[in-house]
Amino acid sequence: MANSDRAKQFASFDALKGLREALLQKEKNIVPKTELSEDKKAELDRILHRIKPNDIITVIYYEGNEYLKITGMVSRFSSSSRTLQIVNTKLSFDDIRDIELISSF
């Protein structure tokens, strides 16, 4: 075996194809949580008072140094504990930045 061929066998390779691309897509931009204005808080409060289980909503919320968006059916709503659950995602009212009521049943 030639020395040049022998060196090729020790060259790095991508053992898991697509891993690097997946890791790059998963990188997150850390975003600080923004403080809502009093007008925005009042608007969210009005919308939250209209929401009930089985409504379809879209929520933008803060979790883990980033803002996420979820659309789904409200499975639980508790104004006393200030929580909202969309399918399996439980959200605190304090983490919600925006809500859109898609359909109400």
N, C-alpha and C positions, 0 to 999 in steps of 0.2 A: 504494500500500500504506500502510495506516495505521501510525502509529508503534507502537501497541500490538501489531499483528500482526507488525511487523518485529522487535520485541524477542523474540517467542516463538521465532523461528527460531534464536536464539542461546542459548536456555535449555538447561541441561544435560539429557542424556538417558542412559539406560542402554544403551550400545551392545551390550553382551553381556548379554542377559537372564539373570538368575539368578546373575550373577557375585558380586554383593554377598552374597547368601545363602550361596553356596558358600564365600566367603572367611570369613564369620562361623563357619561350621561347622568350618572348618579351623583356627581359632584354637586354640591349645593352652595348657593350664595347665601351667606349669613346676613339676615336682614333684621335690624332691631324692630321691636314691636312699637308701632306708632300709637300715640295717644289720640283718641277720637275727640272731636269737638262736641260741645254740648248739643248742637243741632243734630249732628249725626247720631249721638246717643239717644236723643228723643225720637228720631226716625226709626232706629232699630227697635226701640221699646214699643212703638206703635205696631210695627210688623210682628214682633214677638207675641204681642197680645192677640193677634189674629191667627197665629199658628196653632194647629191641633194635630193629634196623631192621624196618620194616613195622608197628610198633605205632602205634595212633592215640592221640595225647595232646593235652592242652590245657596250655599253658604261659603263665604271666604273667611277663613279662620287662621289664627296664629298657632303654630305648633313646632317645637324643635328648631327655633331660629329661622323659620321661613313661613310664608303665607301659603296655604293650600286651599284648593277649591274642591267642593264635593257637591254632587247633586244626587238626591235620592228621597226616599219616603221617610217621613218622621215616624219613628217607632215609639219614642217616648218624649214627653215634654213635662218639665217640672219647674214651675215658676218659684216654688218655695226653695228648692235646692239650686236654682238658677242653672239648670242643665238642659240640654237638648240632645237627643240621640237620633242620628240619621243612620238607619240600618244598624250597623255594628259600631259606628263611630260616635263616641260620647264627647260632647263639646260643652265647655263652660261659656256662659253668656259673656264673660269678660274677655274671651279670646275671639269673639266674633267681630269681624270688621264690616261685613256686608251680608245682606240676606235678600234673596229674591224668591217670592212665592210664585211657583210655576203653575200649580193647580191645587184647588182645595176641594175636599170631598165632604 
